[in-house]
Amino acid sequence: METFVEWGYIGLFIASFLGATIIPFSSELVFSLLIIKGYDFNLSLLVATTGNWLGGLSSYFLGRLGKWSTLEKYFRLKKEKIVKFKTNIDKWGSLLAFF
């Protein structure tokens, strides 16, 4: 974590990018530490937002590349089970996101 803070804005961008992907990472901590160290708030917010946005886009496009056969083979998920998850998410989405 300290390495990202030492890298400044580039470290914040990388931390934000990673935090928006499937890698569990807390970019908020890096953001907070940079603000405490005296980095510009507005520029830090812009860098973090850009990193999060691009990380989210990369996850979306990687998901679009996925195929049912790959999911079934490597993750042992059946299409019917995923469709059931999707139906529940469509029905209870905002409540699920809240909890």
C-alpha positions in Angstrom: 0.0 0.0 0.0 2.8 2.4 0.9 4.4 1.9 -2.6 1.3 3.2 -4.3 1.4 6.3 -2.0 5.1 6.8 -2.9 4.2 6.8 -6.6 1.8 9.7 -6.1 -0.8 10.2 -8.8 0.4 7.2 -10.8 0.1 5.0 -7.8 -3.4 6.3 -7.2 -4.4 5.6 -10.7 -3.1 2.0 -10.6 -4.7 1.5 -7.2 -8.0 2.8 -8.5 -7.8 0.8 -11.6 -7.1 -2.4 -9.7 -9.8 -1.6 -7.1 -12.4 -1.5 -9.9 -11.5 -4.9 -11.3 -12.0 -8.3 -9.7 -8.9 -7.7 -7.6 -9.9 -6.8 -4.1 -8.0 -3.6 -3.4 -8.8 -0.5 -1.4 -8.0 2.5 -3.5 -9.8 4.8 -1.0 -7.0 4.3 1.5 -4.4 5.4 -1.1 -6.6 8.4 -2.0 -6.9 9.3 1.7 -3.2 9.0 2.4 -2.4 11.2 -0.6 -4.8 13.9 0.6 -3.2 13.7 4.1 0.2 14.1 2.5 -0.9 17.3 0.8 -1.7 16.3 -2.7 -4.2 18.3 -4.6 -7.8 17.1 -3.8 -9.3 17.9 -7.2 -6.5 16.3 -9.2 -6.5 13.3 -6.9 -10.3 12.9 -7.3 -9.9 13.2 -11.1 -7.1 10.6 -11.2 -9.0 8.2 -8.9 -12.3 8.6 -10.9 -10.5 7.9 -14.2 -8.7 4.8 -12.8 -12.0 3.5 -11.4 -13.8 4.2 -14.7 -11.2 2.5 -16.8 -11.0 -0.5 -14.5 -14.7 -0.9 -14.6 -14.7 -0.7 -18.4 -11.9 -3.3 -18.6 -14.0 -5.7 -16.4 -17.0 -5.1 -18.6 -15.1 -5.9 -21.8 -13.5 -8.9 -20.3 -16.9 -10.1 -19.3 -18.2 -9.6 -22.8 -15.4 -11.9 -24.1 -16.6 -14.7 -21.8 -18.4 -17.7 -23.2 -20.9 -20.0 -21.5 -18.7 -23.0 -22.3 -15.7 -21.4 -20.5 -17.9 -20.7 -17.5 -19.2 -24.2 -17.4 -15.8 -25.8 -17.9 -13.6 -23.9 -15.5 -16.0 -22.5 -12.9 -18.5 -25.4 -13.0 -21.4 -23.0 -13.4 -24.4 -24.1 -15.4 -26.3 -21.6 -17.6 -29.5 -22.3 -15.8 -28.1 -21.3 -12.5 -26.7 -18.1 -13.8 -30.0 -17.3 -15.4 -31.7 -17.9 -12.0 -29.2 -15.5 -10.4 -30.0 -12.9 -13.1 -33.7 -13.2 -12.5 -33.2 -12.7 -8.8 -31.0 -9.7 -9.4 -33.5 -8.2 -11.8 -36.2 -8.7 -9.2 -34.3 -7.6 -6.0 -31.4 -5.7 -7.5 -31.4 -2.5 -5.5 -32.2 -4.3 -2.2 -29.3 -6.8 -2.9 -26.9 -4.0 -3.6 -27.9 -2.2 -0.4 -27.2 -5.2 1.8 
